[in-house]
Amino acid sequence: MNRVNYQDWEEVVLKKQVKSGQKQQYHQNPEGTKQFKQLIEDDIPKLAKFTTEQLNYLKDLRRLKNKSQEELAKLCNINVSEIKRLESNQMPLNMKFYNNLIRKLNSIPTTTTN
């Protein structure tokens, strides 16, 4: 039998040739990673926090009125953890909530001990 070779092209193998004097470089962090991370961080909004003056004013006013965090929470009809989070500055800025607490505390008469 006569075999006919119908393949009329040569087989081509594609390989990247490394020059003999160069070592192949491996990048642990590909180029552009820092810029990409910076872009992602810029997209995440940073929530505003209460100032230390605001928090100290709230704490001092609460102490002046001789109220504990639990009593203030009960007075405002909220959970105690909200007061704790607010006074430790772990709560995002919410002026409506803050003003409500101040208003409730101001409505309590101050008791003085002489």
Steps between C-alpha positions, in 0.01 A plus 500: 500500500603840421451747782428850397595782733221754475654732752651780297639707790767456755413463866568822691569505875472840668737557790633816648873492459699614805824666411797312630628789716163574661325318777127468487349738755205406713305781661340421832277804468415578140549853382206724577392317816566796730310734271209255479483464879511878538208536259299245696577673831395835354161353406426391858356796687636575844218556743514816704543459873401713795760743630652443841343825618153373412559169674649662809207742518254210488689302767536803726134594463394143577721494810377844605143370492610192700384257232666175403520380141225250577271768643560729202427215260177422682404869498560524125339163429811355332741216566787555747752385240414806289602732784818299559589506131435873484710584804789284376478669156422179312182640350487702177397862526125533548413847621129424532576219746756713686266800527220274625725376783604854591136615498398213728787572739421872509139427591614332822536742792848518645531374853766663712630366825608765753 
